[in-house]
Amino acid sequence: MTHFASRLVRTIKRPLVLTGLVLLPLVWGAVDAFAKDHAFLINASPSLPHWAFWLDKHARIERGSLIFFEPPTSRLVEVHFGKGAQLFGKRVLGVPGDVVSHRGHEVFINGQKIAARLDETRLGIALHKGPEGPIPDGCFYTGTSHPRGLDSRYAEIGFVCRGQILGSGRAIL
């Protein structure tokens, strides 16, 4: 190293270290705040067309939002998805105040057909008709375009309410 370079390094070394020490808590605080409100999720289910999502724990949820939630504990969920906590990702098709009805295997929200129900899962476990009537405050009707998606069409999932919801997601891959 030349004498000039050596002198330059000695001259700017201390201010650089001090600047780094001052900035580190600021950067760390911003990253920590972001991490408390956001998460990166991987989807292993074929019910959504994407496999990677950013989750925003405080995003406003509205019709069309993609939400991630914990489904009710049931034998059906355990058989199909394994033991332990599961995370489901579904679109919000109905919001509080919308009215859900069933005619045969068809499901309607506010008179518009949104889906058809199946009688059993791909493993032969019986599926039961989901909730009907007005969607309560704080709850949502979820669905997916996948014909075998396990969602609010079925009593085993039902309305998805605030206490189950981790946040709203945005597909990134």
VODRENFI-676647 format. One record per residue (C-alpha): residue number from 1; x, y, z. Coordinates in Angstrom, 3 decimals. Example, Ala and Ser with C-alpha at 12.3 -4.5 7.8 and 13.67 -1.06 7.14 Angstrom:
BEGIN
node seq->1&x->12.300&y->-4.500&z->7.800
node seq->2&x->13.670&y->-1.060&z->7.140
This chain:
BEGIN
node seq->1&x->0.000&y->0.000&z->0.000
node seq->2&x->1.340&y->3.423&z->-0.842
node seq->3&x->2.023&y->5.999&z->1.837
node seq->4&x->-0.905&y->8.108&z->0.560
node seq->5&x->-3.339&y->5.169&z->0.662
node seq->6&x->-2.185&y->4.156&z->4.124
node seq->7&x->-2.659&y->7.690&z->5.425
node seq->8&x->-6.103&y->7.972&z->3.776
node seq->9&x->-7.279&y->4.727&z->5.415
node seq->10&x->-6.101&y->5.927&z->8.855
node seq->11&x->-7.823&y->9.278&z->8.337
node seq->12&x->-11.256&y->7.946&z->7.337
node seq->13&x->-11.285&y->4.728&z->9.376
node seq->14&x->-12.484&y->6.276&z->12.630
node seq->15&x->-15.331&y->8.381&z->11.074
node seq->16&x->-16.503&y->5.323&z->9.110
node seq->17&x->-16.587&y->3.151&z->12.227
node seq->18&x->-18.420&y->5.857&z->14.202
node seq->19&x->-20.926&y->6.378&z->11.368
node seq->20&x->-21.537&y->2.633&z->11.235
node seq->21&x->-22.110&y->2.481&z->14.989
node seq->22&x->-24.619&y->5.331&z->14.792
node seq->23&x->-26.472&y->3.919&z->11.764
node seq->24&x->-26.589&y->0.290&z->12.932
node seq->25&x->-29.350&y->0.798&z->15.552
node seq->26&x->-31.388&y->2.862&z->13.089
node seq->27&x->-31.165&y->0.232&z->10.357
node seq->28&x->-31.710&y->-2.589&z->12.847
node seq->29&x->-34.798&y->-0.836&z->14.240
node seq->30&x->-36.321&y->-0.412&z->10.784
node seq->31&x->-35.667&y->-4.056&z->9.867
node seq->32&x->-37.079&y->-5.215&z->13.217
node seq->33&x->-40.237&y->-3.096&z->12.793
node seq->34&x->-40.748&y->-4.467&z->9.270
node seq->35&x->-40.260&y->-8.052&z->10.478
node seq->36&x->-42.911&y->-7.638&z->13.196
node seq->37&x->-45.547&y->-6.669&z->10.617
node seq->38&x->-44.451&y->-8.763&z->7.624
node seq->39&x->-43.415&y->-12.302&z->6.750
node seq->40&x->-42.279&y->-14.278&z->3.729
node seq->41&x->-44.453&y->-17.348&z->3.079
node seq->42&x->-44.034&y->-20.393&z->0.862
node seq->43&x->-47.177&y->-22.128&z->-0.427
node seq->44&x->-46.936&y->-25.894&z->-0.960
node seq->45&x->-50.595&y->-26.336&z->-1.923
node seq->46&x->-51.853&y->-26.456&z->-5.527
node seq->47&x->-54.904&y->-24.366&z->-4.571
node seq->48&x->-53.090&y->-21.075&z->-5.317
node seq->49&x->-51.313&y->-20.279&z->-8.589
node seq->50&x->-48.262&y->-18.736&z->-6.872
node seq->51&x->-45.804&y->-20.227&z->-4.406
node seq->52&x->-44.209&y->-17.249&z->-2.629
node seq->53&x->-45.978&y->-14.418&z->-0.793
node seq->54&x->-45.301&y->-11.336&z->1.328
node seq->55&x->-47.628&y->-11.295&z->4.311
node seq->56&x->-48.688&y->-7.936&z->5.763
node seq->57&x->-50.155&y->-8.494&z->9.218
node seq->58&x->-51.939&y->-5.125&z->9.280
node seq->59&x->-53.182&y->-4.761&z->5.700
node seq->60&x->-56.825&y->-3.913&z->5.202
node seq->61&x->-58.843&y->-6.980&z->4.199
node seq->62&x->-61.477&y->-6.541&z->1.505
node seq->63&x->-63.189&y->-8.551&z->-1.210
node seq->64&x->-60.497&y->-10.044&z->-3.444
node seq->65&x->-57.764&y->-9.893&z->-0.794
node seq->66&x->-55.601&y->-12.949&z->-0.362
node seq->67&x->-55.584&y->-13.845&z->3.322
node seq->68&x->-53.574&y->-16.346&z->5.306
node seq->69&x->-55.240&y->-17.969&z->8.297
node seq->70&x->-55.200&y->-20.927&z->10.649
node seq->71&x->-58.020&y->-23.339&z->9.787
node seq->72&x->-60.107&y->-24.920&z->12.537
node seq->73&x->-58.570&y->-28.064&z->14.009
node seq->74&x->-60.184&y->-31.118&z->12.456
node seq->75&x->-59.446&y->-34.693&z->11.465
node seq->76&x->-59.924&y->-33.718&z->7.819
node seq->77&x->-57.239&y->-30.995&z->7.951
node seq->78&x->-54.891&y->-33.321&z->9.838
node seq->79&x->-55.342&y->-36.202&z->7.359
node seq->80&x->-54.818&y->-33.981&z->4.311
node seq->81&x->-52.175&y->-31.566&z->5.605
node seq->82&x->-50.504&y->-33.248&z->8.582
node seq->83&x->-50.419&y->-32.649&z->12.317
node seq->84&x->-49.490&y->-29.312&z->13.789
node seq->85&x->-50.370&y->-25.774&z->12.896
node seq->86&x->-51.295&y->-25.242&z->9.254
node seq->87&x->-51.565&y->-22.010&z->7.340
node seq->88&x->-54.171&y->-21.679&z->4.597
node seq->89&x->-54.102&y->-18.999&z->1.920
node seq->90&x->-57.429&y->-18.137&z->0.226
node seq->91&x->-59.144&y->-15.241&z->-1.562
node seq->92&x->-61.836&y->-13.258&z->0.229
node seq->93&x->-65.038&y->-13.817&z->-1.756
node seq->94&x->-67.504&y->-12.505&z->0.804
node seq->95&x->-67.302&y->-9.741&z->3.402
node seq->96&x->-69.384&y->-8.942&z->6.504
node seq->97&x->-73.018&y->-8.349&z->5.566
node seq->98&x->-72.912&y->-10.392&z->2.339
node seq->99&x->-75.424&y->-13.247&z->2.242
node seq->100&x->-74.304&y->-16.810&z->1.491
node seq->101&x->-76.766&y->-19.384&z->0.141
node seq->102&x->-76.618&y->-22.912&z->-1.252
node seq->103&x->-78.743&y->-24.527&z->-3.959
node seq->104&x->-77.818&y->-28.140&z->-4.363
node seq->105&x->-74.044&y->-28.184&z->-4.774
node seq->106&x->-73.856&y->-24.566&z->-5.957
node seq->107&x->-72.788&y->-21.782&z->-3.608
node seq->108&x->-73.944&y->-18.163&z->-3.996
node seq->109&x->-72.957&y->-14.855&z->-2.427
node seq->110&x->-75.579&y->-12.121&z->-2.768
node seq->111&x->-77.289&y->-14.218&z->-5.464
node seq->112&x->-74.130&y->-14.629&z->-7.612
node seq->113&x->-72.815&y->-18.162&z->-8.099
node seq->114&x->-69.251&y->-18.339&z->-6.814
node seq->115&x->-68.474&y->-22.048&z->-6.577
node seq->116&x->-69.670&y->-25.626&z->-6.552
node seq->117&x->-69.227&y->-28.014&z->-3.636
node seq->118&x->-67.964&y->-31.576&z->-3.646
node seq->119&x->-69.279&y->-34.444&z->-1.522
node seq->120&x->-65.888&y->-35.745&z->-0.461
node seq->121&x->-62.175&y->-35.001&z->-0.508
node seq->122&x->-59.703&y->-36.690&z->-2.845
node seq->123&x->-59.047&y->-39.165&z->-0.001
node seq->124&x->-62.750&y->-40.008&z->0.320
node seq->125&x->-63.490&y->-38.052&z->3.517
node seq->126&x->-67.017&y->-36.613&z->3.573
node seq->127&x->-67.361&y->-32.839&z->3.166
node seq->128&x->-70.277&y->-30.951&z->4.697
node seq->129&x->-72.139&y->-27.898&z->3.426
node seq->130&x->-70.620&y->-24.664&z->4.698
node seq->131&x->-72.360&y->-21.805&z->6.489
node seq->132&x->-75.333&y->-19.923&z->5.051
node seq->133&x->-76.842&y->-16.546&z->5.816
node seq->134&x->-75.266&y->-13.156&z->6.480
node seq->135&x->-71.512&y->-13.134&z->7.015
node seq->136&x->-70.953&y->-11.871&z->10.580
node seq->137&x->-68.885&y->-8.793&z->11.443
node seq->138&x->-65.193&y->-9.627&z->11.621
node seq->139&x->-65.573&y->-12.709&z->9.424
node seq->140&x->-65.034&y->-13.483&z->5.740
node seq->141&x->-66.062&y->-16.094&z->3.196
node seq->142&x->-62.955&y->-17.506&z->1.510
node seq->143&x->-62.453&y->-19.484&z->-1.652
node seq->144&x->-60.104&y->-20.547&z->-4.373
node seq->145&x->-60.392&y->-21.273&z->-8.068
node seq->146&x->-59.054&y->-24.787&z->-7.467
node seq->147&x->-62.021&y->-27.205&z->-7.720
node seq->148&x->-60.774&y->-29.248&z->-4.750
node seq->149&x->-59.748&y->-26.304&z->-2.572
node seq->150&x->-60.731&y->-26.678&z->1.073
node seq->151&x->-62.406&y->-23.359&z->1.870
node seq->152&x->-65.592&y->-21.732&z->3.200
node seq->153&x->-67.765&y->-23.886&z->0.907
node seq->154&x->-67.381&y->-26.514&z->3.596
node seq->155&x->-68.383&y->-26.588&z->7.268
node seq->156&x->-64.915&y->-27.935&z->8.050
node seq->157&x->-63.549&y->-24.429&z->7.327
node seq->158&x->-66.622&y->-22.175&z->7.553
node seq->159&x->-66.382&y->-18.416&z->7.856
node seq->160&x->-62.846&y->-17.221&z->8.555
node seq->161&x->-62.822&y->-14.721&z->11.425
node seq->162&x->-60.279&y->-12.145&z->12.611
node seq->163&x->-58.834&y->-14.358&z->15.367
node seq->164&x->-57.729&y->-16.924&z->12.771
node seq->165&x->-56.251&y->-14.450&z->10.274
node seq->166&x->-52.514&y->-13.762&z->10.266
node seq->167&x->-52.713&y->-11.139&z->7.532
node seq->168&x->-53.145&y->-10.354&z->3.879
node seq->169&x->-50.673&y->-11.624&z->1.318
node seq->170&x->-49.292&y->-10.449&z->-1.992
node seq->171&x->-47.938&y->-12.954&z->-4.501
node seq->172&x->-44.307&y->-12.340&z->-5.394
node seq->173&x->-43.412&y->-15.568&z->-7.263
